[in-house]
Amino acid sequence: MKRSCLLLGFSLLLACSSAYAGGFLIYEHGASATGMADARTASSDDVNALYFNPAAISELDGFHVEIGMTGIIPSVSYTAAKNPDPDRTYQRIGEPDPVQINDGMNDTSAKVKGYTPIHLYASYKIPSSGVSVGIGVNNPFGMGTFWPGDFDGRFIGTESEVQTFFTQPVVAIDIAELAGFKDSFKLSVAAGYNFVYGTARLTKHIDLRIGEMLYALQDPWGEMRMTGTATGHGWNVALYAELPDQIAIGASVRSGVSLPFSGDATFTFNEAGQITVDRSGIDLPAKDSGSVTIDLPMNMNFGVAYLGVEKLKIALDFYIAFFSSFKEIDLHFDCADLDPPCAAAQDPMEKNWHSSWQISLGAEYEVIDNLKLRLGYGMVSSPVPPETYDPSLPDGRRDLICAGVGYAMDWWKIDFGYMLAMWQGTKDNDVGDWGDPEHLIPNGKANGTYKSVVSLIALSMSAHF
C-alpha cells in the first residue's frame, strides 16, 4: 500500500509542462530577447543584460530601469497509447469479468491556464569609476500543469503550480575603461549574488480502487493537496568583450541552487474512499508535514554578435543547463518516523535527468530611426530520459519561432516580443505503475504522446536618465 499512496507527487515540483528552455527553466526575461529567440548574451544596449550577461551593463551610462512581464498561454494535449497490457486488470467483487485498468486509454487535454513571469531590472554606472551596479528580479524556474480529474495519469499528478523568485544584485567592472583602451576594445567582467524564494502548490489523486475489489464500493478515491516554500542562495559571473562596430562576445555562468522545500499536506476522501481507508486500516493522517530538497541546475550561456553592418545585429547564442543535479525526489513525511510508519512513507523516486541545451539565432534591424524589428529561431533539447518521462513534465525537443519590435525615444523605449514554442514527446515506461504484484492498487501509467503548443507575448518598458 505504501507505493500506491505516494501522497506527495513531488516529482511535479519544479517539473512543469509549460517551461520553455528545457526542463523546468524559463528563459524569456525581456521582450527584446524574446523577439530574438533569447540570443542576447553578446548584447550591451539593454538593461535586461542583467539576466543574459550582467557584465554588459558596463556599456550603459547613467541610470537604466526596465519593467515587464511575459504572458504565457500553454496548450497541452495527451493522445493515449491505447495498447493496454492484458495483465493489468483487477477483479471487482460480484462481477464475473476482470476490469481493464485505465492505463493509457483516454485522450484528453490539460486545462488552459495562463502565467505571467515578471522581470525588473535597474543599473547605474558610477561616473569616472569604471564600476556599474545593478539588480534584477525575475522568475527563471517554475510554471505549472493542470490535468482534469479523470485523466489517465491522475495518480501520478493532476495539478502543480510552482514559482521561483530570483533577486540578483551584481557589480560590473569596466576593465577597458580602467586600463585606458576602451576606444579600441571593450572588456568587462561582473559578479553577483542570487537570493531565491520558491513556492509550490501540488495536487494528486490517491488510488483507492481496492475498495471496489474488496468491499464492492463505487468509485472510491482520495486526494492530496500540498503547499510548500523554500529559500536558497547562489552566485553568477559574466564576461563581455567587443571590437567596436565589428563583433561582440559574451559569457555568463549561474550556480546551482539548493532549495529545501517544506510544507503541509492535507488528505481528503469521498464517502467510498473514506470507507475504504477505514476498513483497510490504511494509516493516512488528515494533515502532515513534508520536506524535500530540489537542486536547481548550474547553467551557462555563450554568445557572439556581428555588428559590422550599420543598424543590423545578428546574434548566435548557446545555452546549457546541467540538469544532472536532478537525480531523484526524496520526500520525507513526519509521520514516516512513527513506529509503525504511516502509509505516506515512500522510497526516493528516480529522475536521472541529463543536461539540456538551447541554440538561438536572432537578428535585429533598425528599419527607420528609433524603430527596430527582430526575428529569431531556437532549438531546445529535453533533459528528461525516456525511463523517467511522466505527465508532470511532458517534455521534448522544442522549436522556437520568434518576432518582435521595439520603439525608442530620447529617454524611454517600449519593446514587444512574441514566441511560438512547440514540442512533443512519448511516454512508454512504468512510471505510475506503483501497484502491488496482485494489482490490488492499479494506479495508471498514462502512456501515450504528449504535445505542447505555447504562445508567449512579452512586453517591456524601459527608461534611462
C-alpha positions, 0 to 999 in steps of 0.5 A, a space after each residue: 500500500 505504501 507505493 500506491 499512496 505516494 501522497 506527495 507527487 513531488 516529482 511535479 515540483 519544479 517539473 512543469 509542462 509549460 517551461 520553455 528552455 528545457 526542463 523546468 527553466 524559463 528563459 524569456 526575461 525581456 521582450 527584446 530577447 524574446 523577439 530574438 529567440 533569447 540570443 542576447 548574451 553578446 548584447 550591451 544596449 539593454 538593461 535586461 543584460 542583467 539576466 543574459 550577461 550582467 557584465 554588459 551593463 558596463 556599456 550603459 551610462 547613467 541610470 537604466 530601469 526596465 519593467 515587464 512581464 511575459 504572458 504565457 498561454 500553454 496548450 497541452 494535449 495527451 493522445 493515449 497509447 491505447 495498447 493496454 497490457 492484458 495483465 493489468 486488470 483487477 477483479 471487482 467483487 460480484 462481477 464475473 469479468 476482470 476490469 481493464 485498468 485505465 492505463 493509457 486509454 483516454 485522450 484528453 487535454 490539460 486545462 488552459 491556464 495562463 502565467 505571467 513571469 515578471 522581470 525588473 531590472 535597474 543599473 547605474 554606472 558610477 561616473 569616472 569609476 569604471 564600476 556599474 551596479 545593478 539588480 534584477 528580479 525575475 522568475 527563471 524556474 517554475 510554471 505549472 500543469 493542470 490535468 482534469 480529474 479523470 485523466 489517465 495519469 491522475 495518480 501520478 499528478 493532476 495539478 502543480 503550480 510552482 514559482 521561483 523568485 530570483 533577486 540578483 544584485 551584481 557589480 560590473 567592472 569596466 576593465 577597458 575603461 580602467 586600463 585606458 583602451 576602451 576606444 579600441 576594445 571593450 572588456 568587462 567582467 561582473 559578479 553577483 549574488 542570487 537570493 531565491 524564494 520558491 513556492 509550490 502548490 501540488 495536487 494528486 489523486 490517491 488510488 483507492 480502487 481496492 475498495 471496489 475489489 474488496 468491499 464492492 464500493 463505487 468509485 472510491 478515491 482520495 486526494 492530496 493537496 500540498 503547499 510548500 516554500 523554500 529559500 536558497 542562495 547562489 552566485 553568477 559571473 559574466 564576461 563581455 568583450 567587443 571590437 567596436 562596430 565589428 563583433 561582440 562576445 559574451 559569457 555568463 555562468 549561474 550556480 546551482 541552487 539548493 532549495 529545501 522545500 517544506 510544507 503541509 499536506 492535507 488528505 481528503 476522501 469521498 464517502 467510498 474512499 473514506 470507507 475504504 481507508 477505514 476498513 483497510 486500516 490504511 494509516 493516512 493522517 488528515 494533515 502532515 508535514 513534508 520536506 524535500 530538497 530540489 537542486 536547481 541546475 548550474 547553467 551557462 550561456 555563450 554568445 557572439 554578435 556581428 555588428 559590422 553592418 550599420 543598424 543590423 545585429 545578428 546574434 548566435 547564442 548557446 545555452 546549457 543547463 546541467 540538469 544532472 543535479 536532478 537525480 531523484 525526489 526524496 520526500 520525507 513525511 513526519 509521520 514516516 518516523 512513527 513506529 509503525 510508519 504511516 502509509 505516506 512513507 515512500 522510497 526516493 523516486 528516480 529522475 536521472 535527468 541529463 543536461 539540456 541545451 538551447 541554440 538561438 539565432 536572432 537578428 535585429 534591424 533598425 528599419 527607420 530611426 528609433 524603430 527596430 524589428 527582430 526575428 529569431 529561431 531556437 532549438 531546445 533539447 529535453 533533459 528528461 530520459 525516456 525511463 523517467 518521462 511522466 505527465 508532470 513534465 511532458 517534455 521534448 525537443 522544442 522549436 522556437 519561432 520568434 518576432 518582435 519590435 521595439 520603439 525608442 525615444 530620447 529617454 524611454 523605449 517600449 519593446 514587444 516580443 512574441 514566441 511560438 514554442 512547440 514540442 512533443 514527446 512519448 511516454 512508454 515506461 512504468 512510471 505510475 505503475 506503483 501497484 502491488 504484484 496482485 494489482 490490488 492498487 492499479 494506479 495508471 501509467 498514462 502512456 501515450 504522446 504528449 504535445 505542447 503548443 505555447 504562445 508567449 507575448 512579452 512586453 517591456 518598458 524601459 527608461 534611462 536618465 
